[in-house]
């Protein structure tokens, strides 16, 4: 092993784990929010279509799904 690797003050990859954990949590939170926002928008559009078609059964089904997303 060369002197470069023996240096005790050398920052190893383990010193970055807290940062990686933070980024992992933030990425997960962001993906969850984007997914929820997309799903809410999509269900709203489906609700509008059900209203246009006057499909009462589908409307109630979609509003229940939308309220679950909130």
PyMOL Python script that loads the backbone (N, CA, C, O; Angstrom):
from pymol import cmd

cmd.read_pdbstr("""\
ATOM      1  N   UNK A   1       0.844  -1.169   0.000  1.00  0.00           N
ATOM      2  CA  UNK A   1       0.000   0.000   0.000  1.00  0.00           C
ATOM      3  C   UNK A   1       0.894   1.238   0.000  1.00  0.00           C
ATOM      4  O   UNK A   1       1.846   1.323   0.776  1.00  0.00           O
ATOM      5  N   UNK A   2       0.593   2.168  -0.846  1.00  0.00           N
ATOM      6  CA  UNK A   2       1.440   3.354  -0.915  1.00  0.00           C
ATOM      7  C   UNK A   2       1.103   4.339   0.202  1.00  0.00           C
ATOM      8  O   UNK A   2       0.126   4.153   0.927  1.00  0.00           O
ATOM      9  N   UNK A   3       1.917   5.386   0.336  1.00  0.00           N
ATOM     10  CA  UNK A   3       1.747   6.369   1.413  1.00  0.00           C
ATOM     11  C   UNK A   3       0.432   7.138   1.280  1.00  0.00           C
ATOM     12  O   UNK A   3      -0.120   7.603   2.277  1.00  0.00           O
ATOM     13  N   UNK A   4      -0.051   7.267   0.092  1.00  0.00           N
ATOM     14  CA  UNK A   4      -1.302   7.999  -0.126  1.00  0.00           C
ATOM     15  C   UNK A   4      -2.457   7.334   0.637  1.00  0.00           C
ATOM     16  O   UNK A   4      -3.275   8.019   1.250  1.00  0.00           O
ATOM     17  N   UNK A   5      -2.517   6.019   0.596  1.00  0.00           N
ATOM     18  CA  UNK A   5      -3.589   5.277   1.262  1.00  0.00           C
ATOM     19  C   UNK A   5      -3.359   5.147   2.770  1.00  0.00           C
ATOM     20  O   UNK A   5      -4.318   4.958   3.518  1.00  0.00           O
ATOM     21  N   UNK A   6      -2.132   5.243   3.221  1.00  0.00           N
ATOM     22  CA  UNK A   6      -1.826   5.086   4.634  1.00  0.00           C
ATOM     23  C   UNK A   6      -2.119   6.350   5.436  1.00  0.00           C
ATOM     24  O   UNK A   6      -2.193   6.297   6.664  1.00  0.00           O
ATOM     25  N   UNK A   7      -2.284   7.465   4.771  1.00  0.00           N
ATOM     26  CA  UNK A   7      -2.510   8.724   5.464  1.00  0.00           C
ATOM     27  C   UNK A   7      -3.798   8.631   6.286  1.00  0.00           C
ATOM     28  O   UNK A   7      -4.870   8.395   5.729  1.00  0.00           O
ATOM     29  N   UNK A   8      -3.703   8.812   7.582  1.00  0.00           N
ATOM     30  CA  UNK A   8      -4.861   8.706   8.473  1.00  0.00           C
ATOM     31  C   UNK A   8      -5.831   9.872   8.286  1.00  0.00           C
ATOM     32  O   UNK A   8      -7.018   9.741   8.586  1.00  0.00           O
ATOM     33  N   UNK A   9      -5.347  10.986   7.804  1.00  0.00           N
ATOM     34  CA  UNK A   9      -6.199  12.155   7.626  1.00  0.00           C
ATOM     35  C   UNK A   9      -6.922  12.161   6.279  1.00  0.00           C
ATOM     36  O   UNK A   9      -7.683  13.080   5.975  1.00  0.00           O
ATOM     37  N   UNK A  10      -6.681  11.151   5.502  1.00  0.00           N
ATOM     38  CA  UNK A  10      -7.304  11.058   4.189  1.00  0.00           C
ATOM     39  C   UNK A  10      -8.795  10.756   4.342  1.00  0.00           C
ATOM     40  O   UNK A  10      -9.176   9.825   5.052  1.00  0.00           O
ATOM     41  N   UNK A  11      -9.627  11.543   3.679  1.00  0.00           N
ATOM     42  CA  UNK A  11     -11.077  11.349   3.764  1.00  0.00           C
ATOM     43  C   UNK A  11     -11.470  10.139   2.926  1.00  0.00           C
ATOM     44  O   UNK A  11     -11.343  10.149   1.702  1.00  0.00           O
ATOM     45  N   UNK A  12     -11.941   9.113   3.591  1.00  0.00           N
ATOM     46  CA  UNK A  12     -12.365   7.917   2.870  1.00  0.00           C
ATOM     47  C   UNK A  12     -13.823   8.055   2.462  1.00  0.00           C
ATOM     48  O   UNK A  12     -14.507   8.996   2.865  1.00  0.00           O
ATOM     49  N   UNK A  13     -14.279   7.127   1.675  1.00  0.00           N
ATOM     50  CA  UNK A  13     -15.657   7.181   1.198  1.00  0.00           C
ATOM     51  C   UNK A  13     -16.657   7.055   2.343  1.00  0.00           C
ATOM     52  O   UNK A  13     -17.800   7.491   2.210  1.00  0.00           O
ATOM     53  N   UNK A  14     -16.243   6.465   3.468  1.00  0.00           N
ATOM     54  CA  UNK A  14     -17.162   6.321   4.594  1.00  0.00           C
ATOM     55  C   UNK A  14     -17.504   7.669   5.216  1.00  0.00           C
ATOM     56  O   UNK A  14     -18.546   7.811   5.855  1.00  0.00           O
ATOM     57  N   UNK A  15     -16.630   8.661   5.032  1.00  0.00           N
ATOM     58  CA  UNK A  15     -16.923   9.969   5.614  1.00  0.00           C
ATOM     59  C   UNK A  15     -18.049  10.677   4.867  1.00  0.00           C
ATOM     60  O   UNK A  15     -18.590  11.666   5.363  1.00  0.00           O
ATOM     61  N   UNK A  16     -18.406  10.192   3.694  1.00  0.00           N
ATOM     62  CA  UNK A  16     -19.471  10.824   2.907  1.00  0.00           C
ATOM     63  C   UNK A  16     -20.824  10.142   3.107  1.00  0.00           C
ATOM     64  O   UNK A  16     -21.815  10.581   2.524  1.00  0.00           O
ATOM     65  N   UNK A  17     -20.891   9.113   3.890  1.00  0.00           N
ATOM     66  CA  UNK A  17     -22.146   8.383   4.065  1.00  0.00           C
ATOM     67  C   UNK A  17     -23.279   9.241   4.632  1.00  0.00           C
ATOM     68  O   UNK A  17     -24.405   9.129   4.147  1.00  0.00           O
ATOM     69  N   UNK A  18     -23.038  10.092   5.632  1.00  0.00           N
ATOM     70  CA  UNK A  18     -24.150  10.930   6.105  1.00  0.00           C
ATOM     71  C   UNK A  18     -24.714  11.823   5.004  1.00  0.00           C
ATOM     72  O   UNK A  18     -25.925  12.036   4.939  1.00  0.00           O
ATOM     73  N   UNK A  19     -23.852  12.343   4.143  1.00  0.00           N
ATOM     74  CA  UNK A  19     -24.304  13.188   3.045  1.00  0.00           C
ATOM     75  C   UNK A  19     -25.093  12.357   2.046  1.00  0.00           C
ATOM     76  O   UNK A  19     -26.131  12.793   1.548  1.00  0.00           O
ATOM     77  N   UNK A  20     -24.597  11.159   1.755  1.00  0.00           N
ATOM     78  CA  UNK A  20     -25.302  10.277   0.826  1.00  0.00           C
ATOM     79  C   UNK A  20     -26.664   9.883   1.378  1.00  0.00           C
ATOM     80  O   UNK A  20     -27.637   9.801   0.628  1.00  0.00           O
ATOM     81  N   UNK A  21     -26.742   9.640   2.673  1.00  0.00           N
ATOM     82  CA  UNK A  21     -28.012   9.310   3.304  1.00  0.00           C
ATOM     83  C   UNK A  21     -28.970  10.481   3.187  1.00  0.00           C
ATOM     84  O   UNK A  21     -30.150  10.293   2.892  1.00  0.00           O
ATOM     85  N   UNK A  22     -28.469  11.693   3.417  1.00  0.00           N
ATOM     86  CA  UNK A  22     -29.301  12.887   3.300  1.00  0.00           C
ATOM     87  C   UNK A  22     -29.834  13.025   1.876  1.00  0.00           C
ATOM     88  O   UNK A  22     -31.026  13.258   1.677  1.00  0.00           O
ATOM     89  N   UNK A  23     -28.956  12.882   0.889  1.00  0.00           N
ATOM     90  CA  UNK A  23     -29.393  13.005  -0.502  1.00  0.00           C
ATOM     91  C   UNK A  23     -30.378  11.903  -0.872  1.00  0.00           C
ATOM     92  O   UNK A  23     -31.328  12.136  -1.619  1.00  0.00           O
ATOM     93  N   UNK A  24     -30.152  10.728  -0.355  1.00  0.00           N
ATOM     94  CA  UNK A  24     -31.059   9.617  -0.630  1.00  0.00           C
ATOM     95  C   UNK A  24     -32.449   9.909  -0.073  1.00  0.00           C
ATOM     96  O   UNK A  24     -33.454   9.679  -0.746  1.00  0.00           O
ATOM     97  N   UNK A  25     -32.505  10.418   1.161  1.00  0.00           N
ATOM     98  CA  UNK A  25     -33.791  10.759   1.771  1.00  0.00           C
ATOM     99  C   UNK A  25     -34.474  11.894   1.017  1.00  0.00           C
ATOM    100  O   UNK A  25     -35.683  11.851   0.789  1.00  0.00           O
ATOM    101  N   UNK A  26     -33.711  12.898   0.634  1.00  0.00           N
ATOM    102  CA  UNK A  26     -34.277  14.031  -0.104  1.00  0.00           C
ATOM    103  C   UNK A  26     -34.774  13.603  -1.476  1.00  0.00           C
ATOM    104  O   UNK A  26     -35.829  14.052  -1.925  1.00  0.00           O
ATOM    105  N   UNK A  27     -34.017  12.735  -2.145  1.00  0.00           N
ATOM    106  CA  UNK A  27     -34.437  12.243  -3.458  1.00  0.00           C
ATOM    107  C   UNK A  27     -35.718  11.431  -3.329  1.00  0.00           C
ATOM    108  O   UNK A  27     -36.624  11.555  -4.154  1.00  0.00           O
ATOM    109  N   UNK A  28     -35.791  10.610  -2.304  1.00  0.00           N
ATOM    110  CA  UNK A  28     -36.991   9.822  -2.077  1.00  0.00           C
ATOM    111  C   UNK A  28     -38.189  10.716  -1.793  1.00  0.00           C
ATOM    112  O   UNK A  28     -39.280  10.484  -2.314  1.00  0.00           O
ATOM    113  N   UNK A  29     -37.986  11.745  -0.960  1.00  0.00           N
ATOM    114  CA  UNK A  29     -39.059  12.684  -0.635  1.00  0.00           C
ATOM    115  C   UNK A  29     -39.523  13.422  -1.884  1.00  0.00           C
ATOM    116  O   UNK A  29     -40.723  13.604  -2.090  1.00  0.00           O
ATOM    117  N   UNK A  30     -38.578  13.848  -2.715  1.00  0.00           N
ATOM    118  CA  UNK A  30     -38.911  14.577  -3.934  1.00  0.00           C
ATOM    119  C   UNK A  30     -39.692  13.692  -4.913  1.00  0.00           C
ATOM    120  O   UNK A  30     -40.682  14.129  -5.499  1.00  0.00           O
ATOM    121  N   UNK A  31     -39.242  12.456  -5.084  1.00  0.00           N
ATOM    122  CA  UNK A  31     -39.945  11.536  -5.993  1.00  0.00           C
ATOM    123  C   UNK A  31     -41.360  11.242  -5.503  1.00  0.00           C
ATOM    124  O   UNK A  31     -42.290  11.150  -6.304  1.00  0.00           O
ATOM    125  N   UNK A  32     -41.521  11.096  -4.193  1.00  0.00           N
ATOM    126  CA  UNK A  32     -42.848  10.846  -3.641  1.00  0.00           C
ATOM    127  C   UNK A  32     -43.767  12.041  -3.894  1.00  0.00           C
ATOM    128  O   UNK A  32     -44.928  11.868  -4.265  1.00  0.00           O
ATOM    129  N   UNK A  33     -43.241  13.261  -3.689  1.00  0.00           N
ATOM    130  CA  UNK A  33     -44.044  14.467  -3.912  1.00  0.00           C
ATOM    131  C   UNK A  33     -44.410  14.609  -5.390  1.00  0.00           C
ATOM    132  O   UNK A  33     -45.558  14.912  -5.714  1.00  0.00           O
ATOM    133  N   UNK A  34     -43.457  14.396  -6.278  1.00  0.00           N
ATOM    134  CA  UNK A  34     -43.736  14.489  -7.711  1.00  0.00           C
ATOM    135  C   UNK A  34     -44.762  13.451  -8.143  1.00  0.00           C
ATOM    136  O   UNK A  34     -45.648  13.744  -8.946  1.00  0.00           O
ATOM    137  N   UNK A  35     -44.644  12.245  -7.615  1.00  0.00           N
ATOM    138  CA  UNK A  35     -45.592  11.189  -7.947  1.00  0.00           C
ATOM    139  C   UNK A  35     -46.989  11.539  -7.446  1.00  0.00           C
ATOM    140  O   UNK A  35     -47.970  11.366  -8.171  1.00  0.00           O
ATOM    141  N   UNK A  36     -47.085  12.026  -6.224  1.00  0.00           N
ATOM    142  CA  UNK A  36     -48.380  12.407  -5.660  1.00  0.00           C
ATOM    143  C   UNK A  36     -49.004  13.548  -6.446  1.00  0.00           C
ATOM    144  O   UNK A  36     -50.196  13.518  -6.750  1.00  0.00           O
ATOM    145  N   UNK A  37     -48.202  14.553  -6.776  1.00  0.00           N
ATOM    146  CA  UNK A  37     -48.717  15.685  -7.552  1.00  0.00           C
ATOM    147  C   UNK A  37     -49.218  15.235  -8.923  1.00  0.00           C
ATOM    148  O   UNK A  37     -50.271  15.674  -9.385  1.00  0.00           O
ATOM    149  N   UNK A  38     -48.454  14.357  -9.563  1.00  0.00           N
ATOM    150  CA  UNK A  38     -48.866  13.846 -10.867  1.00  0.00           C
ATOM    151  C   UNK A  38     -50.174  13.068 -10.758  1.00  0.00           C
ATOM    152  O   UNK A  38     -51.081  13.248 -11.570  1.00  0.00           O
ATOM    153  N   UNK A  39     -50.265  12.201  -9.746  1.00  0.00           N
ATOM    154  CA  UNK A  39     -51.469  11.396  -9.571  1.00  0.00           C
ATOM    155  C   UNK A  39     -52.686  12.262  -9.275  1.00  0.00           C
ATOM    156  O   UNK A  39     -53.772  12.000  -9.791  1.00  0.00           O
ATOM    157  N   UNK A  40     -52.515  13.294  -8.446  1.00  0.00           N
ATOM    158  CA  UNK A  40     -53.633  14.193  -8.156  1.00  0.00           C
ATOM    159  C   UNK A  40     -54.112  14.891  -9.423  1.00  0.00           C
ATOM    160  O   UNK A  40     -55.314  14.990  -9.669  1.00  0.00           O
ATOM    161  N   UNK A  41     -53.166  15.374 -10.223  1.00  0.00           N
ATOM    162  CA  UNK A  41     -53.525  16.053 -11.455  1.00  0.00           C
ATOM    163  C   UNK A  41     -54.259  15.103 -12.404  1.00  0.00           C
ATOM    164  O   UNK A  41     -55.260  15.473 -13.017  1.00  0.00           O
ATOM    165  N   UNK A  42     -53.752  13.887 -12.515  1.00  0.00           N
ATOM    166  CA  UNK A  42     -54.349  12.905 -13.416  1.00  0.00           C
ATOM    167  C   UNK A  42     -55.769  12.547 -12.973  1.00  0.00           C
ATOM    168  O   UNK A  42     -56.678  12.475 -13.799  1.00  0.00           O
ATOM    169  N   UNK A  43     -55.958  12.323 -11.674  1.00  0.00           N
ATOM    170  CA  UNK A  43     -57.284  11.971 -11.168  1.00  0.00           C
ATOM    171  C   UNK A  43     -58.251  13.138 -11.340  1.00  0.00           C
ATOM    172  O   UNK A  43     -59.427  12.927 -11.640  1.00  0.00           O
ATOM    173  N   UNK A  44     -57.766  14.375 -11.153  1.00  0.00           N
ATOM    174  CA  UNK A  44     -58.621  15.545 -11.398  1.00  0.00           C
ATOM    175  C   UNK A  44     -59.116  15.569 -12.844  1.00  0.00           C
ATOM    176  O   UNK A  44     -60.286  15.850 -13.102  1.00  0.00           O
ATOM    177  N   UNK A  45     -58.225  15.275 -13.773  1.00  0.00           N
ATOM    178  CA  UNK A  45     -58.614  15.241 -15.186  1.00  0.00           C
ATOM    179  C   UNK A  45     -59.648  14.146 -15.445  1.00  0.00           C
ATOM    180  O   UNK A  45     -60.593  14.344 -16.209  1.00  0.00           O
ATOM    181  N   UNK A  46     -59.464  12.991 -14.803  1.00  0.00           N
ATOM    182  CA  UNK A  46     -60.433  11.908 -14.961  1.00  0.00           C
ATOM    183  C   UNK A  46     -61.781  12.276 -14.354  1.00  0.00           C
ATOM    184  O   UNK A  46     -62.829  11.908 -14.886  1.00  0.00           O
ATOM    185  N   UNK A  47     -61.753  13.002 -13.238  1.00  0.00           N
ATOM    186  CA  UNK A  47     -63.002  13.470 -12.611  1.00  0.00           C
ATOM    187  C   UNK A  47     -63.727  14.417 -13.557  1.00  0.00           C
ATOM    188  O   UNK A  47     -64.944  14.333 -13.725  1.00  0.00           O
ATOM    189  N   UNK A  48     -62.972  15.314 -14.168  1.00  0.00           N
ATOM    190  CA  UNK A  48     -63.584  16.250 -15.135  1.00  0.00           C
ATOM    191  C   UNK A  48     -64.221  15.500 -16.302  1.00  0.00           C
ATOM    192  O   UNK A  48     -65.309  15.856 -16.756  1.00  0.00           O
ATOM    193  N   UNK A  49     -63.547  14.468 -16.781  1.00  0.00           N
ATOM    194  CA  UNK A  49     -64.099  13.667 -17.879  1.00  0.00           C
ATOM    195  C   UNK A  49     -65.365  12.937 -17.443  1.00  0.00           C
ATOM    196  O   UNK A  49     -66.330  12.844 -18.201  1.00  0.00           O
ATOM    197  N   UNK A  50     -65.354  12.422 -16.216  1.00  0.00           N
ATOM    198  CA  UNK A  50     -66.548  11.732 -15.711  1.00  0.00           C
ATOM    199  C   UNK A  50     -67.718  12.702 -15.588  1.00  0.00           C
ATOM    200  O   UNK A  50     -68.861  12.339 -15.864  1.00  0.00           O
ATOM    201  N   UNK A  51     -67.434  13.929 -15.176  1.00  0.00           N
ATOM    202  CA  UNK A  51     -68.493  14.939 -15.097  1.00  0.00           C
ATOM    203  C   UNK A  51     -69.028  15.276 -16.480  1.00  0.00           C
ATOM    204  O   UNK A  51     -70.237  15.413 -16.671  1.00  0.00           O
ATOM    205  N   UNK A  52     -68.126  15.408 -17.439  1.00  0.00           N
ATOM    206  CA  UNK A  52     -68.554  15.703 -18.810  1.00  0.00           C
ATOM    207  C   UNK A  52     -69.438  14.590 -19.377  1.00  0.00           C
ATOM    208  O   UNK A  52     -70.399  14.849 -20.103  1.00  0.00           O
ATOM    209  N   UNK A  53     -69.096  13.359 -19.034  1.00  0.00           N
ATOM    210  CA  UNK A  53     -69.855  12.209 -19.533  1.00  0.00           C
ATOM    211  C   UNK A  53     -71.081  11.905 -18.666  1.00  0.00           C
ATOM    212  O   UNK A  53     -71.892  11.043 -19.003  1.00  0.00           O
ATOM    213  N   UNK A  54     -71.204  12.627 -17.540  1.00  0.00           N
ATOM    214  CA  UNK A  54     -72.293  12.421 -16.583  1.00  0.00           C
ATOM    215  C   UNK A  54     -72.317  10.985 -16.045  1.00  0.00           C
ATOM    216  O   UNK A  54     -73.372  10.377 -15.870  1.00  0.00           O
ATOM    217  N   UNK A  55     -71.108  10.471 -15.791  1.00  0.00           N
ATOM    218  CA  UNK A  55     -70.962   9.120 -15.241  1.00  0.00           C
ATOM    219  C   UNK A  55     -70.828   9.235 -13.717  1.00  0.00           C
ATOM    220  O   UNK A  55     -69.735   9.444 -13.190  1.00  0.00           O
ATOM    221  N   UNK A  56     -71.954   9.094 -13.030  1.00  0.00           N
ATOM    222  CA  UNK A  56     -71.996   9.315 -11.587  1.00  0.00           C
ATOM    223  C   UNK A  56     -71.179   8.272 -10.817  1.00  0.00           C
ATOM    224  O   UNK A  56     -70.483   8.610  -9.860  1.00  0.00           O
ATOM    225  N   UNK A  57     -71.263   7.018 -11.231  1.00  0.00           N
ATOM    226  CA  UNK A  57     -70.546   5.944 -10.544  1.00  0.00           C
ATOM    227  C   UNK A  57     -69.028   6.168 -10.621  1.00  0.00           C
ATOM    228  O   UNK A  57     -68.324   6.052  -9.617  1.00  0.00           O
ATOM    229  N   UNK A  58     -68.544   6.485 -11.805  1.00  0.00           N
ATOM    230  CA  UNK A  58     -67.112   6.750 -11.982  1.00  0.00           C
ATOM    231  C   UNK A  58     -66.691   8.005 -11.213  1.00  0.00           C
ATOM    232  O   UNK A  58     -65.603   8.053 -10.640  1.00  0.00           O
ATOM    233  N   UNK A  59     -67.553   9.010 -11.206  1.00  0.00           N
ATOM    234  CA  UNK A  59     -67.258  10.244 -10.479  1.00  0.00           C
ATOM    235  C   UNK A  59     -67.024   9.955  -8.995  1.00  0.00           C
ATOM    236  O   UNK A  59     -66.034  10.418  -8.428  1.00  0.00           O
ATOM    237  N   UNK A  60     -67.911   9.204  -8.364  1.00  0.00           N
ATOM    238  CA  UNK A  60     -67.753   8.890  -6.940  1.00  0.00           C
ATOM    239  C   UNK A  60     -66.521   8.033  -6.676  1.00  0.00           C
ATOM    240  O   UNK A  60     -65.839   8.207  -5.665  1.00  0.00           O
ATOM    241  N   UNK A  61     -66.244   7.120  -7.577  1.00  0.00           N
ATOM    242  CA  UNK A  61     -65.050   6.275  -7.437  1.00  0.00           C
ATOM    243  C   UNK A  61     -63.775   7.136  -7.495  1.00  0.00           C
ATOM    244  O   UNK A  61     -62.858   6.959  -6.694  1.00  0.00           O
ATOM    245  N   UNK A  62     -63.737   8.061  -8.450  1.00  0.00           N
ATOM    246  CA  UNK A  62     -62.547   8.904  -8.615  1.00  0.00           C
ATOM    247  C   UNK A  62     -62.401   9.925  -7.495  1.00  0.00           C
ATOM    248  O   UNK A  62     -61.284  10.226  -7.075  1.00  0.00           O
ATOM    249  N   UNK A  63     -63.519  10.460  -7.007  1.00  0.00           N
ATOM    250  CA  UNK A  63     -63.415  11.423  -5.898  1.00  0.00           C
ATOM    251  C   UNK A  63     -62.933  10.731  -4.628  1.00  0.00           C
ATOM    252  O   UNK A  63     -62.229  11.335  -3.819  1.00  0.00           O
ATOM    253  N   UNK A  64     -63.308   9.471  -4.450  1.00  0.00           N
ATOM    254  CA  UNK A  64     -62.796   8.712  -3.300  1.00  0.00           C
ATOM    255  C   UNK A  64     -61.289   8.507  -3.436  1.00  0.00           C
ATOM    256  O   UNK A  64     -60.548   8.633  -2.462  1.00  0.00           O
ATOM    257  N   UNK A  65     -60.845   8.191  -4.647  1.00  0.00           N
ATOM    258  CA  UNK A  65     -59.410   8.017  -4.890  1.00  0.00           C
ATOM    259  C   UNK A  65     -58.663   9.338  -4.677  1.00  0.00           C
ATOM    260  O   UNK A  65     -57.568   9.361  -4.115  1.00  0.00           O
ATOM    261  N   UNK A  66     -59.273  10.434  -5.137  1.00  0.00           N
ATOM    262  CA  UNK A  66     -58.633  11.746  -4.977  1.00  0.00           C
ATOM    263  C   UNK A  66     -58.524  12.121  -3.496  1.00  0.00           C
ATOM    264  O   UNK A  66     -57.489  12.622  -3.055  1.00  0.00           O
ATOM    265  N   UNK A  67     -59.578  11.881  -2.740  1.00  0.00           N
ATOM    266  CA  UNK A  67     -59.536  12.215  -1.309  1.00  0.00           C
ATOM    267  C   UNK A  67     -58.486  11.361  -0.587  1.00  0.00           C
ATOM    268  O   UNK A  67     -57.892  11.803   0.396  1.00  0.00           O
ATOM    269  N   UNK A  68     -58.265  10.151  -1.073  1.00  0.00           N
ATOM    270  CA  UNK A  68     -57.228   9.297  -0.504  1.00  0.00           C
ATOM    271  C   UNK A  68     -55.831   9.880  -0.785  1.00  0.00           C
ATOM    272  O   UNK A  68     -54.923   9.737   0.034  1.00  0.00           O
ATOM    273  N   UNK A  69     -55.665  10.527  -1.929  1.00  0.00           N
ATOM    274  CA  UNK A  69     -54.370  11.127  -2.274  1.00  0.00           C
ATOM    275  C   UNK A  69     -54.064  12.359  -1.422  1.00  0.00           C
ATOM    276  O   UNK A  69     -52.903  12.713  -1.216  1.00  0.00           O
ATOM    277  N   UNK A  70     -55.109  12.996  -0.940  1.00  0.00           N
ATOM    278  CA  UNK A  70     -54.890  14.184  -0.096  1.00  0.00           C
ATOM    279  C   UNK A  70     -54.410  13.726   1.243  1.00  0.00           C
ATOM    280  O   UNK A  70     -54.158  14.548   2.124  1.00  0.00           O
TER     281      UNK A  70
END
""", "prot")
cmd.dss("prot")
cmd.show_as("cartoon", "prot")
cmd.util.cbc("prot")
cmd.orient("prot")
